[in-house]
């Protein structure tokens, strides 16, 4: 949020380890300020760029650059044997994630510096407000100060913490096949079916993990099957089909307001987690009928659709059940953002449960 040059103070919390390298159970607060763009007025045509505040990034809680070049190659074919049509598509996808941080994000863990380390880096000494370097980057590290008060403008430095900045890449190539068949029983009636294997890049929020790279995060994978029957004539087009999808390594965006600003959660309590496996099954029916030959109402058409679906989580990964910092087993208490529960066209989302705990909403079919 930008308040056009105002200096309202807030605080961002980080996990920490002590000078001996032991993980601490408490967090520390960093003084942050409103005003994250260079424009200082509420009216203007220029100057709306993000500001780094002299390298301190004191008005931001996350700043990184991400690049994802992608290469896709595909081949498809069709073969007909009388009234039977066979189709096939093979797609090769290669991608590369590159993430480079300019400052630590919410899930980063800082190492407390000793007096000797503070002096060697030339940082502002403990108990002072001036007399050394302020927060910022030195080499591939970033240094953040803990103040004696997170809101008082006259507060002094009580501790310094050193953070590793993320600079990492991840690349992978995979094949996505899809095969289908269609048989025309007569000029109006046909039956069809297809199978596809789909993979999607792991959600960036899961991989980046708010500043602590999750090397265990695998890409989402799905096997999808569909079969149905269709009718086509001058007065009626209709289709009835059944589908089944299984997903592995599926992620979901959750919210826990009580954890807002805590390590691993953003300032609004949101976090994207890798949940596990899901199953989506259902039956869909849609039609388009021309009624002009039945009713004297001119060019009257009627369209409709209906869906019956069962969407559920089938597996929750062990990593999800444990706190990302301490490793302790967590209690499932997350809520689902309202925008993730909105119905999609034709096929509504369904709230699902894992052993009595609501986790997320599952999407409709995703054939490619």
N, C-alpha and C positions, 0 to 999 in steps of 0.2 A: 504494500500500500504506500502511495506517495502522498505526503502532506505538504508538498510544495515548499520545501526548505525548513519545515518545522523540525524540532529536535525531540519529539516524544520518545521516551525510553521504553524499551521492552526487554525481554530476555529470552535467549535460546539456550536450551540445556544440552549438554554433551556427556557421554560416558567418559570415564577416566581410569587410568592406572597410576599407581604411585611411583615414586622415584626408584623403587626396587623392582618394578615391573609387575606387581601384583594388581589384579583387577579390583577396583573399589566398588562397593555396592551403592555408593552415592554418586550423584551427578554434580556438575558445576554449571553455573549460569554465566553466559557471555552477554555483556551489554550490547544491545542492538538498537538501531534508531530507525524511525520512519523517514521516507524520502529516498527511494531507490532509483529515481531517474534524475537526469541532470537539469531538467526544466524546473525552475523555482517559482513559476507563476501558474495560475489556473487557466490562463489563456495563452496560446502561442502556437506557431506553426513549426518551429524547430526546437531542438534541444531536448527531445524525449528519449535520448539514449540512456541505457543503464550506466550508472556511475559506479566505479570501484572505490570511491572515496580515498584516493591516494594509495590504493593497494591494500587497504584494510578491509574492504567489503563489509563495513559495519552496518550497512542498511540492507544486507541480504542474508538469507539463511541457506542459500544453495546457488552455486554458479559453476557450470561445467559446459563443455562443448562435446557434442556427440555426433559422430559420422557413421552412416550405414550404407556404404556402396553395395549394390546388389547386381548379380548377373543371373539372367534366366534364359535357358535354352529349352525349346520344346519341339516335339514332333507329334503329329497326329495322322491317323489314317482311318479309312472307312472301307468296308468290304460287304458286298451284297450277295446273298444266295437266295434267289427267288424273292419271297416276301420277307426274308430275314435280313436285317441290317446289323452289322457288327461295327463298333467304333472303338477306338483306342487312342489315348493320349499319354505321352510320357514327358514329364517336365523335370529338368535339372535346375536346381536353384543353389546359388552360392552367395553368401553374404559375409560381411565383416563389420563387427561393432568396434568402434574406437571411442573411448571415453577419456577425457582430459579435464581434470578439476582445476579451477582457479582458487577455490577455497574449500574447506571441509564442509561436508553436508551433515544432516541431522544425526545420522547413524555412526559417524566417525568417533573414534576413541582417542583421546589425547593422553600423552605421557607427561606427567608433572616433572618440571625441571628443577634441578638443584640450584643453590645459590651460585655455585661455580659455573654451571651451564648458562644461567641467565647472564652472568658477567661476560662469559666468553662470546656470546652472541650479541652483546651490546644492547640488550633489552632494557626497558625501564625497570629499575630495581624495585624489589618488594618494598611496600610502605611509601612509595613515591608516586607522583603523577607525571613527572617529567624526568629528563636526564638520560634518555636512551631511545632506542628504536621502538616504535609503536607496533601494533599488530600488523601482520603481513607475511609475505612469502620470503624465505631465504633458501635459495636452491630449490630442491624438490620437497621442502617442508613448509608448513604454515604454522605460525605461532599466534596463539590467542591468550589473552590475559583474563584472569578472574579478578574481579574487583571486590573490595571490602563491602560495597553495596552495589546492587545491580541497577539502582535507580538514582542514586545521589550523584549530582554533577561534580561534587568535590571528593568522590571516593578515590582511594588509593589502590595500587596493585597489591593483591594478596598472594597470587600464584600465577605462574606461566605454564602453558601446555603446548607440546609439540605434536603436530598432526602430519601423517603421511598423506600426500595428495595422490589421488587416483590417476594413473596414466597407464591404461591397459587396452588390449585388443582381444577380440575373440572372433574366430572365423569358422565356418562350417559349410559343407555342401551336402545336399540330399536330393533324392529322386522322389517325385510324386506321380504315381501311375493312376490312370482312370480307365476303366473298361466298361462298355455298355452294350446292350443288345435290345433291338426292337423288332417285334414280329407283327405284321399286319394280318390279322385273321381274315378280314374282308375289307371292303372300302371304307367302312365306318369304325370298326373295332380293332384295337391293337393292344398288345401287352408289351411291357418294357421292364428293364432292370439295369442297374449299374453298380459298380463298386469303385471306390476311390480311396487312396491313402493320402492324407493331407498332413502337412507339417507347417508350423508357424514359429517364427522367431520367439524366443522367450520374451515375455514382457520386460521392457527396459527397466521398469520399476523393480522387478524381481532381481534382475541381474545386477543393476547398479546398487540396489539395496540401500538407498540414501547414503551412499558414501563408503559402504563396506562391501566390496564385490562378493557376490555369491557364486563361487566357482561351481557349486553343486547344481545350479539351476539349469536344467535341461530344456530343450525346445519342446513345445507342445506337439503331440502326435495324435492322429485320429484315423481310425478305420471306419468307413461309412458305406452303408448298403441301402439301396432303395429298389423297390419293385412296385409295379402298379399296372393299372388297366385304364385305357382311355377310349372315349367315344367322340367322333367328329362327324357332323352332318351340317346341312344348311341351317337347321333350326336349333341345334344343340351341340355344344362342346363341353365335355366333362372329363374329369380325371380323378381317379381314386388311387392313392399310393400309400405305402407303408415304408417307414425308414427306421434305421437303427444306427446310432453313432456311439463309439467309445472313444474317450479322450484320456491321454496320459499327460502328466505334468501340467495340468491346467491351473491357471492362476486366477485370483479374484481380488478386487479392491475392497478393503474393509475400512471401517471407521470405529474408533474408540475415543470419544471426546475426552475421557479422563486421562488419556495418554498424549494429548495435544502438546507438542513441543518437546516430548521426551525422546530419548535416543531411539531411532528406528521409525518414528512417526513425524509427520510434518506438523506445522503449526495449527492445522485444523483437525488433527487426529487421524488423518488418512494414512494408509499403508497398503501396498500391493504385495500379496503373499502367494507363494506357490503352494496350492492346496493338495492336488493329487489327481486321482482318476475320477471320471464321471461317465454316466451312461444317459443317452438321450434316445428315447423311442417314441414313435407316434404314428398316427394315421391322419392323412390330410385328404380333404375332398374339396373340389372347386368346380364351378360350372358357369357357363354363359349361355343363356337361352334367348332366342329371338321369338317374341310372342305376337308378331304382326300377323301371322297366319291363323292365330287362335282367337285374338281379340281385335275388335275394330278400333284400335287406338293408334294407328299409324306405326311408326318405327319404334316399337316398344321392346326394350331388352331388360332382362333380369340377370343379375350376377350375384353369386354368393360363394362362401367358403366356410369350412369348419375344420377344426383340428382337435384331436384328442392326443395328449402327449403325457409321457412320464419322464421326468428329468430328475436325476439324483446323483449325489456324490457316492462313489463306490470305494474310495480310498482317500485317507488323509495321511500325507507323508509325515514321518517321524520328526523331521526338521521343523514342521509347522507347529507341532505340539509343544515345542520347547522355546523358552525365551532366547532371542538371538544374542543376548549379551551374557547372561548367567548360565544358560543351558538348562535352567529349571523348567519343569513341566508347567505349561500354561493352562489356565481355565478359559474355555471358549466363551467369550463375552462380547464379541464384535457385532456391530450393527451394519446393515447394508445401506449404502447411500440410495436415496429415493430414485435418482436418475438411472440406477442400474436395475430397477425393478419395473420400469415402464414396459408395457407390452410392445412387441414387435409386430409389424404388419402380418396378418394371417395367423401367426403362431405366437401366443403369449408366452412370456417367461413364467417359470414356476419357482416358487421358493422351495428350497430343499433342505433336508436336515441330515446331519451326521451324528448318529447316536443321541438325538435329542437336541442338538445344538444347531441353530440356523447359521449357515455359512455364507451363501451367496446365491445369486440367480444364474441360471444356465441359459445360454443362447440357443436359438433355433438352429436348424440345419445349416451347414456351411459347405455345400458342394462347390468345387472349383472346376 
